[in-house]
Amino acid sequence: MTATNIAFTILIKINGRQREFNFRKRSDSNYDTDTNDEQSNRYIFRMEKMEGNWKIIGKALPEWLLQSETLISEALEQNKV
């Protein structure tokens, strides 16, 4: 069995700012994801498919990120590998 590393980046406009989201596909078909804010704080979380919808799973995430779950989910669905 060969391990395949699938990773990609998507630019998503949130609150008037372009944000870069990096996705890395996990063996369970979910994605490890990271992004940063204006102060260069990096946020690492997982996008997990639950009942047909992508959900943000993580700790100590900022409100702007949690409120953008639908935008991030739509972009992931359009670009997923």
N, C-alpha and C positions, 0 to 999 in steps of 0.2 A: 504494500500500500504506500502511495506517495503522498506526502503532505504538500498542500498547496497553500501559499500565503497570498490572499487576495486583499489588497488595500487600495483605497481611492480617497480622493478629496472632493468635497462639494462646497461651493460658495453659496451661502444662504443669507439673504438680506433680512435682518432682524432689528426692529426699532430704528430703521434708517441707516444701519451700518452693515457693510458686507462682513460676514464672519466665515472663517474657514473651519470646516468640520472634517476631521480625518476619521475614516472608518476602516476597521480591519475585521474581516469575516472570521468568526469563530467556528469551530467544528460542529457546534450545535445550530448553525445557521443564523445566530444572532450576531451583533456587531459590537466590538469594543470601539468606543468613540472618544475623541477629545477635541477641545476647542479652547480658546482663550478670550480674555476680556481686554478692555482698553489698558489696564495696568499690567498686562502680560501674565495674569494669573491663569494657570492651566487647569481646566476642569476635565476630569476623566470619568466616563460613565459608560453604561451599556445600553444599547437599543435592543429591546427584547420583544418579540412578537407574541402578543397575548390576545387570544380571541379574535384574531385577524387584524389587530391594530398594533403598530409599533409604540412601545412605551419606554420612557426614560427611567433607567434604574441606576441610582447612585446616591451618594451621601454628600451633604453640605454643598449642594448645588445652588447657584443664585436663582432668584425668582425669574429673571428675564429668560433664563434657559428653560426652566420648567414650564413657563407660560408659552414657550415656543415649540412645545412638543408636536403640535399638529404640523407646523411648517417643516420641522426637521423630518417628521414621519413621511410627509408628502415627497420631500426631496429624496429621501432614502428609497422610497418605493419606486420613484422614477429612474433612479440611477443604480439600484442594487445589482449585484453580479451573482 
